[in-house]
Amino acid sequence: MELTAVFMRVPEGGYVAFVEELPGANTQGATLDEARDNLREAVTMVLAANRELAEQAVRGHAVIREPLAPNA
C-alpha cells in the first residue's frame, strides 16, 4: 500500500501537509523537510490511535487477526 503525502506552501511561511488516504494525518512545518518529518510522525500516531480504538471495540469478543496485503 502506498500513501500520498500532500504539501502546500502557505503565505504565512512554511508548509501544511496531509495524507490523502488517512484522515487525521495532517501537520505543518517551517520547512519542507520539517513538514515531511512531522507528517511521518502524524501517520504513526494516527495508526496507533486507530489500532487502540479498534482493540477497545473488540475487547472481550472472539476475533481473528491476520495480516492483510492490499492488491498492488
Secondary structure, DSSP 8 states (H G I E B T S, - for coil): ----EEEEE-TTSSEEEEETTSTT-EEEESSHHHHHHHHHHHHHHHHHHHHHHHHHHHTTS-----------
